[in-house]
Amino acid sequence: MGFSIKQRGVLHGMLTGASISIGLIIFGILLNPFNFQSTLTLLEKSSVLFKSLIPLALCLAFSIGRLAKHRFFSQDEIDGRGLRADSDRAIFLQSLLQNTLEQSVLAAFVYGTWTFLMPSAWLSVVPLAALSFALGRVLFFAGYRRGAEGRAVGFTMAFYPSVLMLICSICVVLLSGVGGGS
């Protein structure tokens, strides 16, 4: 079975995002670009985590704000979806918000897990993933109207680092036992 042109475009975007994500994690682990010491305290690690969550919160706030602005300036939609049918614009903005919310929740859980399970010297992965998330959201928003091909790279730049970090975290838990870790 052959892929359509659109499917090949999405696959190209997925492979690009996967390559960026794998490179980001390897770069963060091996080169530790933020020079985190292996002896960070829990408070220091928490500080890195919470600073890294700021880009996620900004993306989510931006998405919420866009939909709220649309509703406020639209007399027909100011009451929201519960009382009226949404316009195409409101549905579009709601789709962006929904995807951003889903990605943000996953990323926040995974970044937290990585922060506390992985060695401190690997902590650079968390802010790198957060930067990839923010850039990915920008690309996703910009490419959304072009369809799946237009948003593939942006989607994967936000999603794949979280998935790869989750897989690594699960492997660490399984290899060290549930009560282990560093």
C-alpha positions as CSV (number, residue, x, y, z in Angstrom):
1,M,0.0,0.0,0.0
2,G,1.5,3.4,-1.0
3,F,1.2,6.6,0.9
4,S,-0.6,9.6,-0.5
5,I,1.2,12.8,-1.1
6,K,-0.3,14.2,2.2
7,Q,0.7,11.1,4.1
8,R,4.3,11.4,2.8
9,G,4.3,15.0,3.9
10,V,3.2,14.1,7.4
11,L,5.7,11.3,7.5
12,H,8.5,13.7,6.6
13,G,7.3,16.0,9.4
14,M,7.2,13.2,11.8
15,L,10.7,12.0,10.9
16,T,12.0,15.5,11.2
17,G,10.4,16.0,14.6
18,A,11.7,12.5,15.8
19,S,15.2,13.4,14.6
20,I,15.1,16.7,16.5
21,S,13.7,15.1,19.6
22,I,16.3,12.3,19.7
23,G,19.1,14.8,19.0
24,L,17.8,17.0,21.8
25,I,17.8,14.3,24.4
26,I,21.2,12.9,23.4
27,F,22.6,16.5,23.4
28,G,21.1,17.2,26.8
29,I,22.4,14.0,28.3
30,L,25.9,13.8,26.8
31,L,26.8,17.5,26.7
32,N,24.8,18.9,29.6
33,P,24.7,22.4,28.0
34,F,23.4,24.0,31.1
35,N,26.2,22.5,33.2
36,F,24.1,21.0,35.9
37,Q,26.2,19.5,38.6
38,S,25.6,15.8,39.6
39,T,25.0,17.0,43.2
40,L,21.9,19.2,42.8
41,T,19.6,19.3,45.7
42,L,15.9,18.6,45.4
43,L,15.2,22.3,45.7
44,E,17.7,23.1,42.9
45,K,16.2,20.4,40.7
46,S,12.6,21.7,41.4
47,S,13.7,25.2,40.5
48,V,14.9,24.0,37.1
49,L,11.6,22.1,36.6
50,F,9.4,25.0,37.5
51,K,11.3,27.4,35.3
52,S,11.0,24.9,32.4
53,L,7.2,24.8,32.9
54,I,6.9,28.5,32.1
55,P,7.1,28.1,28.3
56,L,4.3,25.5,28.5
57,A,2.2,27.8,30.6
58,L,2.8,30.7,28.2
59,C,1.7,28.5,25.2
60,L,-1.4,27.5,27.1
61,A,-2.2,31.1,28.2
62,F,-1.8,32.3,24.6
63,S,-4.2,29.6,23.4
64,I,-6.8,30.5,26.0
65,G,-6.4,34.2,25.4
66,R,-6.9,33.8,21.6
67,L,-10.2,32.0,22.1
68,A,-11.3,34.4,24.9
69,K,-10.5,37.4,22.7
70,H,-12.5,35.9,19.8
71,R,-15.5,35.3,22.0
72,F,-15.4,38.7,23.6
73,F,-15.3,40.5,20.2
74,S,-18.0,38.3,18.6
75,Q,-21.5,39.3,19.7
76,D,-22.8,35.9,18.5
77,E,-20.2,33.9,20.4
78,I,-19.6,35.9,23.6
79,D,-21.8,33.4,25.6
80,G,-19.7,30.5,24.5
81,R,-20.4,27.1,23.1
82,G,-22.8,26.0,25.8
83,L,-25.4,28.5,24.6
84,R,-24.8,28.8,20.8
85,A,-23.1,26.9,18.0
86,D,-19.5,27.9,17.4
87,S,-18.3,29.6,14.3
88,D,-15.5,28.0,12.2
89,R,-13.1,30.5,13.8
90,A,-14.1,29.5,17.3
91,I,-13.8,25.8,16.4
92,F,-10.4,26.4,15.0
93,L,-9.2,28.2,18.1
94,Q,-10.7,25.6,20.4
95,S,-8.9,22.9,18.5
96,L,-5.6,24.7,19.0
97,L,-6.4,25.2,22.7
98,Q,-7.4,21.6,23.2
99,N,-4.2,20.2,21.6
100,T,-2.0,22.6,23.5
101,L,-3.7,21.6,26.8
102,E,-3.2,17.9,26.1
103,Q,0.4,18.4,25.1
104,S,1.1,20.7,28.1
105,V,-0.4,18.2,30.6
106,L,1.7,15.3,29.2
107,A,4.8,17.4,29.1
108,A,4.4,18.7,32.7
109,F,4.0,15.2,34.1
110,V,7.0,13.9,32.1
111,Y,9.3,16.8,32.8
112,G,8.5,16.3,36.5
113,T,9.2,12.6,36.3
114,W,12.5,13.2,34.5
115,T,13.6,15.8,36.9
116,F,13.3,13.5,39.9
117,L,14.2,10.2,38.4
118,M,17.2,11.0,36.2
119,P,20.7,12.0,37.3
120,S,21.1,15.7,37.9
121,A,23.7,15.9,35.1
122,W,20.9,14.9,32.7
123,L,18.6,17.7,33.8
124,S,19.5,19.9,30.7
125,V,17.0,17.7,28.8
126,V,14.1,19.4,30.6
127,P,14.7,23.0,29.6
128,L,15.7,21.8,26.1
129,A,12.4,19.9,25.8
130,A,10.6,23.0,27.1
131,L,12.2,25.2,24.4
132,S,11.4,22.5,21.8
133,F,7.8,22.5,23.1
134,A,7.5,26.3,22.7
135,L,9.0,26.4,19.2
136,G,6.9,23.4,18.3
137,R,3.7,25.1,19.4
138,V,4.6,28.2,17.3
139,L,5.2,26.0,14.2
140,F,2.0,24.0,15.0
141,F,-0.1,27.2,15.2
142,A,1.5,28.7,12.1
143,G,1.0,25.5,10.0
144,Y,-2.4,24.4,11.3
145,R,-4.5,25.8,8.4
146,R,-2.3,24.0,5.9
147,G,-3.5,20.7,7.3
148,A,-1.7,17.7,8.7
149,E,1.4,18.4,6.7
150,G,1.7,21.9,7.9
151,R,1.5,21.1,11.6
152,A,3.4,17.8,11.7
153,V,6.8,19.2,12.6
154,G,5.4,21.5,15.2
155,F,3.3,18.8,16.7
156,T,6.2,16.4,16.9
157,M,8.6,18.9,18.3
158,A,6.3,19.3,21.3
159,F,5.1,15.7,21.6
160,Y,8.1,13.5,20.8
161,P,10.5,14.8,23.4
162,S,7.8,14.1,26.0
163,V,7.3,10.6,24.7
164,L,11.0,9.8,24.5
165,M,11.6,11.2,28.0
166,L,8.6,9.1,29.3
167,I,10.1,5.9,27.7
168,C,13.5,6.6,29.2
169,S,11.9,7.3,32.6
170,I,10.0,4.0,32.4
171,C,13.2,2.2,31.5
172,V,15.0,3.7,34.5
173,V,12.2,2.6,36.8
174,L,12.1,-0.9,35.4
175,L,15.9,-1.3,35.5
176,S,16.3,0.1,39.0
177,G,13.1,-1.2,40.6
178,V,10.2,1.0,41.6
179,G,11.8,2.3,44.7
180,G,15.2,3.1,43.1
181,G,16.5,6.1,41.3
182,S,18.9,8.9,41.8
